[in-house]
Amino acid sequence: MNPTVLITGASTGFGRATATLFAARGWNVVATMRDPGAGAALATLPNVLVVRLDVQDRASIDAAVATGIERFGAIDAVVNNAGFGLFGIFEAASREKIQEQFDVNVFGVMDVTRAVLPHFRARRRGTFVNVSSGAGVFGLPMISLYNASKFALEGFSESLSYELASQGIVVKIVEPGGVLDTGFSARSTDEFGQATIPEGYETFVANAAKIFEGLRANRLATSDDVAGVIYEAVTDGTNRLRYVATEDIKPLVKARRETSEDEYMAFMRRQFGG
């Protein structure tokens, strides 16, 4: 039988590209999303099942997992891809928005993982790939809440990898930076546009915006490129934990992981002031 992958957030961006790639490589795909109507094109592909899964709705998670197993007999890999980013000054973020950031990016991943784990443990195998971000490696101003959620995801994934190795289950992290063809930046910009800028931050926000514009200009990767790295993580047969998925963030990842704390902090403060 062909192996099966369940992918969250498959209606757009990385999720849709990953679903398309796995289907093209002969996998069965459980392509999940909040609105299955957005997956009409995916549903036309061979061996692709489009089902509703909202990571903030545990009943929908359990139902999607059960439906995928019923349709294809088993699930071999899960790609926890669903997520979004809040952009703006922390002081301006509402308690409700902060909760939503963690509900989707952290607790949603945990709930999907929990729902699939009994199936993986019974089979003594399975792979989880959690889609993180460069923002899970290095902190940046204006995305403190997104940073916090991805730092949490990275810590959870690494710790979980040690636990689940005892069960024959592999956990991996894919870390993309900016890409050219997702709706992620548009949603983040929209969220920022709805927030007020507290008095006194105006100059800082203007300067930070210029730096982010420069970072966006360096985006060269596409969702297909990231999907390729996700596919590699699922299929390479190793227990490697982290995969940096786009070239644009590699200098910052290298600086964070390979220089001293003092050197790194001095470099970042020169960029953003402080």
Buried (B, 14 or more C-beta within 10 A) or exposed (E): EEBBBBBBBBBBBBBBBBBBBBBEBEBBBBBBBBEBEBBEEBEEBEBBBBBBBBBBBBEBBBBBBEBBBEEBEBBBBBBBBBBBBBBBBBEBBEEEBBEBBBBBBBBBBBBBBEBBBEBBBEBEBBBBBBBBBBBBBBBBBBBBBBBBBBBBBBEBBBEBBEEBEEBEBBBBBBBBBBBEBBEBBEBBEEBBEEBEBEEEBEEBBEEBEEBBEEBEEBBEBBBBBBBBBBBBBBBEEEEEBBBBBBEBBBEBBEBBEEEEEEEBEEEBEEBEEE
